[in-house]
């Protein structure tokens, strides 16, 4: 299964967290930082992995899929640089700007929920305006009706980009507002046709419940993200985004919710894509990064839900899909570490 997901975007966020940790007033001194072996114990990972990580290997511990639609991958890496040193040569904004899959993005808020900047060619716009219930797109029945009605206003193909941008912007805005008010319980299902639906809200909840490390390490952060907009609020930072990017060489529109939670020696980050207009259903990513005696340790997990790996030959699809996703993420980790190394050599 070919994948060109937003892994680059989420890795940007991981680095943003690493850099943010450098300004965390709760961080302790070098003498009270844990070592890698202690970190492995805290993460409930096999002790032998500590030696591999310390030697520079990017390890990929096994992780169970939450459902038959999910592909789950987790990685752990050591960067031998402090968060402040990392910040000197790399920022999330720089990575974002170099990500070729992004064509538009923006931050959303209750005061500014409007989506502007959708960019489509005439063919891409007509593709969306012709969308019907099934497996190609991820819209609710009412949203398909809106697309169909908008198509009727198109006199010639040159008008399609403007018409499609307007209706897609309205759909994204309405989904964001519903999520902002009631969380994943308000995420509208995807109409698969024939009376069948996919439930991205349920998938995201199952993904969270299958991630016990966060529940154990930071129960307040877990509840805040699971129960948003309820749950604990102290210390939590919530941000909301929309983006347009290429997924399997086709334009996809994504709504995401990011939460950060500073802790002693590090930061916990979680991000969920609660709406994806095509290809995969939803995505939950989490990262913990913090200083250990040997450097900065980054723990990352990605849980992507997609109908493409369910059903016939499910085991094979999961194996192939997970391998491809893991290889893509490892390359991104290696790229970050390479940049970190160059940053220290220039000192």
C-alpha positions as CSV (number, residue, x, y, z in Angstrom):
1,X,0.0,0.0,0.0
2,X,1.7,3.2,-1.1
3,X,1.7,5.9,1.5
4,X,2.6,9.5,1.4
5,X,1.0,10.6,4.7
6,X,1.7,13.6,6.9
7,X,4.5,11.9,8.7
8,X,6.8,14.8,7.9
9,X,4.3,17.2,9.5
10,X,4.1,15.2,12.7
11,X,7.8,14.9,12.9
12,X,8.0,18.7,12.7
13,X,5.8,18.8,15.7
14,X,8.1,16.3,17.6
15,X,11.0,18.6,16.9
16,X,8.9,21.6,18.0
17,X,8.4,19.8,21.3
18,X,12.1,19.1,21.7
19,X,12.9,22.7,21.1
20,X,10.1,23.8,23.5
21,X,11.6,21.6,26.3
22,X,14.6,23.9,26.3
23,X,12.5,26.7,27.8
24,X,10.6,24.5,30.2
25,X,11.2,25.9,33.7
26,X,10.3,22.5,35.3
27,X,13.4,20.8,33.7
28,X,15.9,19.6,36.3
29,X,19.7,19.8,36.4
30,X,22.0,17.4,34.7
31,X,22.6,15.5,38.0
32,X,19.0,14.4,38.4
33,X,18.3,13.4,34.8
34,X,17.5,9.7,34.3
35,X,19.7,7.5,32.1
36,X,18.5,5.5,29.1
37,X,18.0,2.3,31.1
38,X,15.8,4.1,33.5
39,X,13.8,5.6,30.6
40,X,13.3,2.2,29.2
41,X,11.9,1.0,32.5
42,X,9.5,3.9,32.5
43,X,8.4,3.3,29.0
44,X,7.9,-0.5,29.8
45,X,10.4,-1.4,27.0
46,X,12.9,-4.3,27.1
47,X,16.1,-3.3,28.9
48,X,18.4,-4.6,26.0
49,X,17.0,-1.8,23.8
50,X,18.8,0.7,26.0
51,X,22.2,-0.5,24.6
52,X,21.0,-0.3,21.0
53,X,19.6,3.2,21.5
54,X,22.7,4.4,23.2
55,X,24.8,3.1,20.3
56,X,22.8,5.2,17.9
57,X,20.3,2.6,16.6
58,X,16.7,3.8,15.9
59,X,14.6,1.0,17.5
60,X,11.1,0.1,16.6
61,X,9.5,-1.8,19.5
62,X,6.6,-4.0,18.6
63,X,3.1,-2.5,19.1
64,X,-0.3,-4.0,18.8
65,X,-2.9,-2.6,16.4
66,X,-6.0,-1.4,18.2
67,X,-8.4,-2.7,15.5
68,X,-8.3,-4.5,12.2
69,X,-8.2,-1.1,10.4
70,X,-5.2,0.2,12.2
71,X,-1.5,0.3,11.4
72,X,0.6,1.1,14.5
73,X,4.3,1.9,14.6
74,X,6.5,3.3,17.4
75,X,10.1,4.4,17.4
76,X,12.7,5.5,20.0
77,X,15.8,7.5,19.2
78,X,18.6,9.3,21.1
79,X,19.8,12.7,19.9
80,X,23.1,13.6,21.5
81,X,22.3,17.3,21.7
82,X,20.4,19.4,24.2
83,X,17.0,20.9,23.2
84,X,18.6,24.3,23.0
85,X,21.3,23.1,20.7
86,X,18.6,21.5,18.4
87,X,16.7,24.7,18.4
88,X,19.7,26.6,16.9
89,X,19.5,24.8,13.6
90,X,16.1,23.4,13.1
91,X,12.5,24.6,13.8
92,X,9.1,23.2,13.0
93,X,8.5,26.2,10.7
94,X,11.6,25.4,8.6
95,X,10.6,21.8,8.2
96,X,7.0,22.7,7.4
97,X,8.2,25.0,4.6
98,X,10.3,22.3,3.0
99,X,7.7,19.6,3.1
100,X,6.7,19.2,-0.6
101,X,3.4,17.5,0.3
102,X,1.9,20.7,1.8
103,X,0.2,23.2,-0.4
104,X,-1.8,25.1,2.3
105,X,-2.4,25.1,6.0
106,X,-3.6,27.3,8.8
107,X,-4.4,27.5,12.5
108,X,-8.0,27.5,13.7
109,X,-9.7,28.9,16.8
110,X,-13.2,29.5,18.1
111,X,-12.7,33.1,17.2
112,X,-11.3,32.4,13.7
113,X,-12.8,29.1,12.4
114,X,-12.8,30.0,8.7
115,X,-10.7,28.0,6.3
116,X,-9.2,30.0,3.5
117,X,-6.5,29.1,1.0
118,X,-7.8,25.8,-0.6
119,X,-5.9,25.3,-3.8
120,X,-7.1,22.9,-6.5
121,X,-6.7,22.5,-10.2
122,X,-9.8,22.2,-12.4
123,X,-9.4,18.4,-12.6
124,X,-8.8,18.0,-8.8
125,X,-11.8,20.3,-8.1
126,X,-14.1,18.3,-10.4
127,X,-12.9,15.1,-8.7
128,X,-14.2,16.4,-5.4
129,X,-17.4,17.8,-6.8
130,X,-18.1,14.4,-8.4
131,X,-17.5,12.6,-5.1
132,X,-20.1,9.9,-4.1
133,X,-20.4,7.6,-1.1
134,X,-17.9,4.8,-1.2
135,X,-14.3,4.2,-0.5
136,X,-12.7,7.0,-2.5
137,X,-13.7,9.9,-0.2
138,X,-14.4,10.4,3.5
139,X,-17.6,12.5,3.7
140,X,-20.8,12.3,5.5
141,X,-24.1,11.8,3.6
142,X,-25.0,15.5,4.1
143,X,-21.6,16.6,2.8
144,X,-21.9,14.5,-0.4
145,X,-25.2,16.3,-0.9
146,X,-23.5,19.7,-0.5
147,X,-20.8,18.7,-3.1
148,X,-23.4,17.6,-5.5
149,X,-25.4,20.8,-5.1
150,X,-22.2,22.9,-5.6
151,X,-21.4,21.0,-8.8
152,X,-24.7,22.1,-10.3
153,X,-23.5,25.7,-10.1
154,X,-20.4,25.1,-12.2
155,X,-21.0,26.4,-15.8
156,X,-17.6,25.3,-17.1
157,X,-14.5,23.6,-15.6
158,X,-12.7,27.0,-15.1
159,X,-15.2,27.7,-12.3
160,X,-14.7,24.4,-10.6
161,X,-11.7,25.4,-8.4
162,X,-13.5,28.4,-6.9
163,X,-16.7,26.5,-6.3
164,X,-14.9,23.4,-4.8
165,X,-12.8,25.6,-2.6
166,X,-15.8,27.3,-1.2
167,X,-17.8,24.1,-0.4
168,X,-14.8,22.3,1.0
169,X,-14.0,25.2,3.2
170,X,-17.6,25.2,4.5
171,X,-17.4,21.4,5.2
172,X,-14.1,21.8,7.1
173,X,-15.3,24.7,9.1
174,X,-18.5,22.9,10.2
175,X,-16.5,19.8,11.2
176,X,-14.0,21.9,13.2
177,X,-16.8,23.7,15.0
178,X,-18.5,20.5,15.9
179,X,-15.3,19.0,17.2
180,X,-14.4,22.1,19.1
181,X,-17.7,22.0,20.9
182,X,-18.0,18.3,21.6
183,X,-14.8,16.4,20.8
184,X,-14.5,13.1,19.0
185,X,-18.1,12.2,19.9
186,X,-19.2,14.8,17.4
187,X,-17.1,13.6,14.5
188,X,-19.5,12.7,11.7
189,X,-19.1,9.2,10.2
190,X,-17.9,8.6,6.6
191,X,-20.6,7.3,4.3
192,X,-19.3,4.2,2.5
193,X,-22.5,3.6,0.5
194,X,-25.0,0.8,0.8
195,X,-25.9,1.8,4.4
196,X,-22.3,1.2,5.6
197,X,-20.3,3.8,7.5
198,X,-16.8,4.2,9.0
199,X,-16.6,5.9,12.4
200,X,-13.3,7.9,12.8
201,X,-14.3,9.1,16.2
202,X,-14.6,5.6,17.5
203,X,-11.3,4.6,15.8
204,X,-9.5,7.5,17.5
205,X,-10.9,6.5,20.9
206,X,-9.8,2.9,20.4
207,X,-6.3,4.1,19.4
208,X,-6.1,6.1,22.7
209,X,-7.2,3.2,24.8
210,X,-4.6,1.0,23.2
211,X,-1.8,3.3,24.3
212,X,-1.2,2.5,28.0
213,X,2.1,4.3,28.3
214,X,0.5,7.7,28.2
215,X,-2.2,6.6,30.6
216,X,0.4,5.5,33.1
217,X,3.0,8.2,32.6
218,X,0.6,11.2,32.4
219,X,-3.0,10.3,33.3
220,X,-4.1,14.0,33.4
221,X,-2.8,14.5,29.8
222,X,-4.5,11.3,28.7
223,X,-7.9,12.3,30.2
224,X,-7.5,15.9,28.8
225,X,-7.0,14.6,25.3
226,X,-9.5,11.7,25.5
227,X,-12.3,13.8,27.0
228,X,-11.7,17.1,25.2
229,X,-13.3,19.6,25.5
230,X,-13.8,18.3,29.1
231,X,-11.1,16.7,31.3
232,X,-8.2,18.4,33.1
233,X,-7.2,21.8,31.8
234,X,-4.2,22.9,34.0
235,X,-1.0,22.9,32.0
236,X,-2.6,21.7,28.8
237,X,-2.1,23.6,25.5
238,X,-4.6,22.8,22.8
239,X,-4.1,23.9,19.2
240,X,-6.2,23.2,16.0
241,X,-5.1,23.1,12.4
242,X,-6.3,22.5,8.9
243,X,-4.0,21.5,6.0
244,X,-4.1,20.5,2.4
245,X,-1.4,18.1,1.3
246,X,-0.7,15.3,-1.1
247,X,-1.7,11.8,0.1
248,X,-0.9,9.1,-2.4
249,X,-0.4,11.9,-5.0
250,X,-3.9,13.3,-4.5
251,X,-5.0,16.4,-2.6
252,X,-6.4,15.7,0.8
253,X,-7.8,18.0,3.4
254,X,-7.1,17.3,7.1
255,X,-8.3,18.7,10.4
256,X,-6.1,18.0,13.4
257,X,-6.0,18.7,17.1
258,X,-2.6,19.0,18.9
259,X,-2.1,19.0,22.6
260,X,1.2,19.6,24.5
261,X,1.8,19.0,28.2
262,X,5.2,20.1,29.7
263,X,6.6,17.8,32.4
264,X,9.8,17.6,34.3
265,X,12.7,16.9,31.9
266,X,10.4,16.9,28.9
267,X,7.2,17.4,27.1
268,X,4.3,15.0,26.1
269,X,2.7,15.7,22.7
270,X,-0.4,14.2,21.2
271,X,-2.0,15.0,17.8
272,X,-5.1,13.4,16.2
273,X,-6.4,13.9,12.7
274,X,-10.1,13.7,13.2
275,X,-11.0,14.3,9.6
276,X,-9.2,13.3,6.5
277,X,-11.0,13.8,3.2
278,X,-9.6,10.7,1.4
279,X,-7.3,7.7,1.5
280,X,-7.1,6.9,5.3
281,X,-9.6,7.5,8.0
282,X,-7.9,9.1,10.9
283,X,-4.5,9.2,12.7
284,X,-3.3,9.4,16.2
285,X,0.3,10.3,17.0
286,X,2.0,10.8,20.3
287,X,5.5,11.8,21.3
288,X,7.4,12.1,24.5
289,X,10.8,13.9,24.4
290,X,13.1,14.7,27.3
291,X,16.6,15.0,28.5
292,X,18.4,11.9,29.8
293,X,22.0,11.7,30.9
294,X,23.1,10.7,27.4
295,X,21.2,13.4,25.4
296,X,17.6,13.9,24.3
297,X,15.4,10.8,24.0
298,X,12.5,10.9,21.6
299,X,9.7,8.4,21.8
300,X,7.1,8.4,19.0
301,X,4.0,6.3,18.2
302,X,1.8,6.6,15.1
303,X,-1.6,4.8,14.8
304,X,-3.2,5.2,11.4
305,X,-6.7,3.8,10.7
306,X,-7.6,2.9,7.2
307,X,-10.2,0.7,5.6
308,X,-7.5,-0.4,3.1
309,X,-5.9,-2.9,5.5
310,X,-9.2,-4.6,6.7
311,X,-10.9,-7.6,5.2
312,X,-9.4,-10.1,2.8
313,X,-5.7,-10.8,3.3
314,X,-5.8,-8.6,6.4
315,X,-2.6,-10.0,8.0
316,X,-0.6,-9.4,4.8
317,X,-1.9,-5.9,4.3
318,X,-1.0,-5.0,7.9
319,X,2.5,-6.4,7.6
320,X,3.2,-4.6,4.3
321,X,1.6,-1.4,5.4
322,X,3.4,-1.3,8.8
323,X,6.8,-2.0,7.1
324,X,6.4,0.8,4.7
325,X,5.3,3.3,7.4
326,X,8.1,2.2,9.7
327,X,10.7,2.7,6.9
328,X,9.4,6.1,6.0
329,X,9.5,7.3,9.6
330,X,13.0,5.9,10.3
331,X,14.3,7.9,7.3
332,X,12.8,11.0,8.8
333,X,14.4,10.2,12.2
334,X,17.7,9.7,10.5
335,X,17.4,13.0,8.7
336,X,16.7,14.9,11.9
337,X,19.7,13.3,13.7
338,X,21.9,14.1,10.7
339,X,20.9,17.8,11.0
340,X,21.5,17.7,14.7
341,X,25.0,16.3,14.2
342,X,25.9,19.0,11.7
343,X,24.6,21.6,14.1
344,X,27.1,20.4,16.8
345,X,30.0,20.1,14.3
346,X,29.7,23.7,13.5
347,X,30.2,24.7,17.1
